[in-house]
Amino acid sequence: MFGYLGLRYRQRRMRFIVASLLLSACGAANLTLSPGNAGGDGAAGGSAGAGGSGTGGGSSSAAGGSGVAGGSGVAGGSAGGMAGPCSATTCASGCCGTLGNCLPGTADTACGTMGAACTACLTGQVCGATTRRCEAPFNMNATYTVVPTAATVAAMKPGGGDWDDLSDPDCGIELFCPVNAVNATATADSRTDTFNPTWTSTSGTCRLTAMELIDQGFAFSAFENDLFSNDSISPRRTVALTQAELLSGTKTITNVGGLTSVTFRFSTP
């Protein structure tokens, strides 16, 4: 009897253990499935993350918008060559090209100024950098005549006192060509009783080549012609020229000794 009951007890205990194992196994399966679902949620989260990247794409579009603004900058650059309709107002120092754009006006193929239509210079001509006109090339060997044309004498001598006791000064100009000449090579005779003498010619000759006038220049001095002796109005002064000044044909110098100003003319035969 007791052997039978013991057997039944062991069988029931065995079933209980098996059931417990099965339940444990099921629980483990559930635990395995649960992380799997979490993994699914994680995948969804990853999709959401991709959505976030999509939002980042929106930011990229905004950056693209900035790129369009950069395009406006290109338009601004074009304005450097075409500032609206080309005219004397928008292109005062240059000329207008065939496309309506403002050009510097200093090229031989596009020469001009004050918003006029650009001109192509003829063979043998060049566009003057200063004049912006088609002209013959500058000749460094050309000979120029130097002539004082006008001067203004200061009201009083540099050291004080009148130039002439009884009248206004009698101013004359001496020229030294070449610049290192010991004695005057030409003289603009004195103009009587005036603070504003003018001249149209000189006695003698003061002629130098363009190269000499640019590289070395010429010299001048001014004197006040008195009865017994001449007083100095301006000491000897060297004047060097530029190509532009020779082309313009004139140069004014100011505040030289007792001269407030003196103007010279340069001409070729």
C-alpha positions as CSV (number, residue, x, y, z in Angstrom):
1,M,0.0,0.0,0.0
2,F,2.7,2.4,1.0
3,G,4.7,1.4,-2.1
4,Y,1.8,2.3,-4.3
5,L,1.3,5.7,-2.6
6,G,5.0,6.5,-2.9
7,L,4.9,5.7,-6.6
8,R,1.9,8.0,-7.1
9,Y,3.6,10.8,-5.2
10,R,6.7,10.5,-7.3
11,Q,4.6,10.6,-10.5
12,R,2.7,13.7,-9.4
13,R,6.0,15.3,-8.4
14,M,7.4,14.5,-11.8
15,R,4.4,16.0,-13.6
16,F,4.8,19.1,-11.4
17,I,8.4,19.5,-12.4
18,V,7.6,18.9,-16.1
19,A,4.8,21.5,-15.9
20,S,7.1,23.9,-14.1
21,L,9.7,23.4,-16.8
22,L,7.1,23.9,-19.5
23,L,5.9,27.1,-17.8
24,S,9.4,28.3,-17.5
25,A,10.1,27.5,-21.1
26,C,6.9,29.5,-22.1
27,G,8.0,32.4,-19.9
28,A,11.4,32.4,-21.6
29,A,9.7,32.3,-25.0
30,N,7.6,35.3,-23.9
31,L,10.7,37.0,-22.8
32,T,12.3,36.3,-26.2
33,L,9.3,37.6,-28.1
34,S,9.1,40.7,-26.0
35,P,12.5,41.9,-26.9
36,G,11.6,41.0,-30.5
37,N,8.6,43.4,-30.3
38,A,10.9,46.0,-28.7
39,G,13.2,45.5,-31.6
40,G,10.2,46.2,-33.9
41,D,9.6,49.4,-32.1
42,G,13.2,50.2,-32.4
43,A,12.9,49.8,-36.2
44,A,10.0,52.1,-36.1
45,G,12.2,54.5,-34.1
46,G,14.8,54.2,-36.8
47,S,12.2,55.2,-39.4
48,A,11.3,58.1,-37.2
49,G,15.0,58.9,-37.2
50,A,15.0,58.8,-41.0
51,G,12.1,61.3,-40.8
52,G,14.4,63.4,-38.7
53,S,16.9,63.3,-41.5
54,G,14.1,64.4,-43.8
55,T,13.8,67.4,-41.6
56,G,17.5,67.9,-42.0
57,G,16.8,67.8,-45.7
58,G,14.5,70.8,-45.2
59,S,17.5,72.6,-43.7
60,S,19.4,71.8,-46.8
61,S,16.7,73.3,-48.9
62,A,17.0,76.5,-46.8
63,A,20.7,76.4,-47.5
64,G,19.8,76.1,-51.2
65,G,17.8,79.3,-50.7
66,S,21.0,81.0,-49.6
67,G,22.6,79.7,-52.8
68,V,20.0,81.7,-54.7
69,A,21.0,84.8,-52.7
70,G,24.6,84.0,-53.9
71,G,23.2,84.2,-57.4
72,S,22.2,87.8,-56.7
73,G,25.8,88.4,-55.8
74,V,26.7,87.3,-59.4
75,A,24.2,89.9,-60.7
76,G,26.0,92.4,-58.5
77,G,29.2,91.5,-60.2
78,S,27.7,92.1,-63.6
79,A,26.8,95.5,-62.4
80,G,30.5,96.3,-62.5
81,G,30.4,96.0,-66.3
82,M,26.8,97.2,-66.9
83,A,25.5,99.7,-64.3
84,G,22.1,100.1,-65.9
85,P,21.6,101.8,-69.3
86,C,25.0,103.1,-70.4
87,S,25.1,106.9,-70.6
88,A,27.2,110.0,-69.7
89,T,25.7,109.7,-66.2
90,T,26.5,106.0,-65.6
91,C,29.7,105.9,-67.6
92,A,31.2,109.4,-67.3
93,S,34.9,108.2,-67.4
94,G,34.4,105.5,-70.1
95,C,32.5,104.6,-73.2
96,C,29.5,102.4,-74.0
97,G,30.1,99.1,-75.7
98,T,27.8,97.4,-78.3
99,L,26.1,95.5,-75.5
100,G,25.3,98.6,-73.6
101,N,28.0,98.0,-71.0
102,C,30.3,100.7,-69.6
103,L,33.9,100.1,-70.7
104,P,37.1,101.9,-69.4
105,G,37.5,103.6,-72.8
106,T,41.3,103.2,-72.9
107,A,41.6,100.2,-75.3
108,D,42.6,100.8,-78.9
109,T,39.6,98.7,-79.9
110,A,37.2,100.5,-77.5
111,C,38.2,104.1,-77.0
112,G,36.1,107.0,-75.7
113,T,34.7,108.8,-72.7
114,M,31.6,110.6,-71.3
115,G,29.3,107.6,-72.1
116,A,29.8,108.0,-75.9
117,A,29.8,104.9,-78.2
118,C,33.2,103.3,-78.0
119,T,35.5,103.8,-81.1
120,A,38.0,101.5,-82.6
121,C,41.2,103.4,-83.4
122,L,42.6,103.3,-86.9
123,T,45.8,101.5,-87.8
124,G,48.8,103.5,-86.4
125,Q,46.6,105.2,-83.7
126,V,46.4,104.5,-80.0
127,C,43.8,105.4,-77.4
128,G,45.2,108.1,-75.1
129,A,45.2,106.9,-71.5
130,T,44.3,110.4,-70.4
131,T,42.4,111.9,-73.3
132,R,40.6,108.6,-74.2
133,R,40.8,109.7,-77.8
134,C,42.3,107.9,-80.8
135,E,45.6,109.7,-81.6
136,A,49.1,109.2,-83.0
137,P,51.4,107.3,-80.6
138,F,53.4,109.5,-78.3
139,N,56.8,110.3,-79.8
140,M,59.6,110.6,-77.2
141,N,61.9,112.1,-79.9
142,A,59.5,115.0,-80.7
143,T,60.9,118.5,-80.0
144,Y,58.9,120.9,-77.8
145,T,59.2,124.6,-77.4
146,V,58.9,125.8,-73.8
147,V,57.3,129.2,-73.2
148,P,56.1,130.9,-70.0
149,T,52.6,132.2,-70.6
150,A,51.5,133.8,-67.3
151,A,52.6,134.4,-63.7
152,T,51.3,136.0,-60.5
153,V,53.7,137.9,-58.4
154,A,53.2,138.0,-54.6
155,A,52.1,141.3,-53.2
156,M,55.4,141.7,-51.2
157,K,58.9,140.3,-51.4
158,P,59.4,137.0,-49.5
159,G,61.5,138.8,-46.9
160,G,59.1,141.8,-46.7
161,G,59.0,145.1,-48.5
162,D,57.7,146.4,-51.9
163,W,59.1,145.1,-55.2
164,D,59.3,148.6,-56.6
165,D,59.3,151.8,-54.6
166,L,57.3,153.8,-57.1
167,S,55.3,151.2,-59.1
168,D,54.3,147.6,-59.4
169,P,56.9,144.9,-60.2
170,D,58.5,144.4,-63.6
171,C,58.7,140.6,-63.8
172,G,60.7,138.6,-66.4
173,I,61.5,134.9,-66.7
174,E,64.8,133.2,-67.6
175,L,64.8,129.6,-69.0
176,F,67.6,127.1,-68.8
177,C,67.5,124.4,-71.5
178,P,69.0,121.9,-70.9
179,V,68.4,121.8,-67.2
180,N,72.2,121.9,-66.4
181,A,72.9,125.0,-68.5
182,V,75.1,127.4,-66.6
183,N,73.5,130.6,-68.2
184,A,70.0,131.3,-69.3
185,T,69.3,130.0,-72.8
186,A,66.0,132.0,-73.3
187,T,64.4,135.0,-71.7
188,A,60.8,136.1,-71.4
189,D,61.3,139.8,-71.2
190,S,60.0,141.7,-68.2
191,R,56.4,143.0,-68.2
192,T,56.2,146.5,-66.7
193,D,54.3,147.5,-63.7
194,T,52.1,144.4,-63.2
195,F,51.6,141.7,-60.6
196,N,50.1,139.5,-63.4
197,P,52.5,139.4,-66.3
198,T,51.8,137.4,-69.5
199,W,54.0,136.3,-72.4
200,T,53.4,134.8,-75.9
201,S,57.1,134.2,-76.8
202,T,60.6,134.3,-75.5
203,S,63.8,135.8,-76.9
204,G,66.2,133.1,-77.9
205,T,65.2,129.4,-78.0
206,C,64.2,126.9,-75.3
207,R,63.6,123.6,-77.1
208,L,64.0,120.1,-75.7
209,T,62.8,116.7,-76.8
210,A,60.0,114.9,-74.9
211,M,62.6,112.5,-73.5
212,E,64.7,115.3,-72.1
213,L,61.7,117.1,-70.6
214,I,60.5,113.9,-68.9
215,D,63.8,112.5,-67.8
216,Q,65.6,115.7,-66.8
217,G,63.2,118.7,-67.2
218,F,64.1,122.3,-67.6
219,A,64.9,125.1,-65.2
220,F,63.6,128.7,-64.8
221,S,64.1,131.7,-62.5
222,A,62.1,135.0,-62.2
223,F,63.6,138.5,-61.8
224,E,62.3,142.0,-61.1
225,N,63.8,144.4,-63.6
226,D,65.1,147.5,-61.9
227,L,67.0,150.5,-63.4
228,F,70.3,149.7,-61.8
229,S,70.1,146.0,-61.0
230,N,67.6,143.2,-61.1
231,D,66.2,141.7,-58.0
232,S,65.4,138.0,-57.7
233,I,61.7,137.2,-57.6
234,S,62.2,133.4,-57.7
235,P,65.4,131.4,-57.4
236,R,66.3,128.8,-60.1
237,R,63.9,125.9,-60.1
238,T,63.9,122.6,-62.0
239,V,60.6,121.4,-63.6
240,A,60.2,117.8,-64.7
241,L,57.2,116.9,-66.9
242,T,55.1,113.8,-67.4
243,Q,53.8,112.5,-70.7
244,A,50.3,113.6,-69.8
245,E,51.4,117.2,-69.1
246,L,53.2,117.3,-72.5
247,L,50.1,116.0,-74.2
248,S,48.0,118.6,-72.4
249,G,50.4,121.3,-73.5
250,T,50.6,123.2,-70.2
251,K,51.8,123.0,-66.6
252,T,51.3,125.4,-63.7
253,I,53.7,125.6,-60.7
254,T,52.7,127.4,-57.5
255,N,54.5,129.2,-54.6
256,V,58.0,129.4,-56.0
257,G,59.8,132.2,-54.1
258,G,58.0,135.5,-54.9
259,L,55.8,133.9,-57.5
260,T,52.4,132.8,-56.4
261,S,52.1,130.9,-59.7
262,V,53.7,130.5,-63.1
263,T,52.3,128.7,-66.1
264,F,54.3,127.2,-69.0
265,R,53.2,126.1,-72.5
266,F,54.7,123.2,-74.5
267,S,54.2,123.0,-78.2
268,T,55.6,121.1,-81.2
269,P,56.2,122.7,-84.6
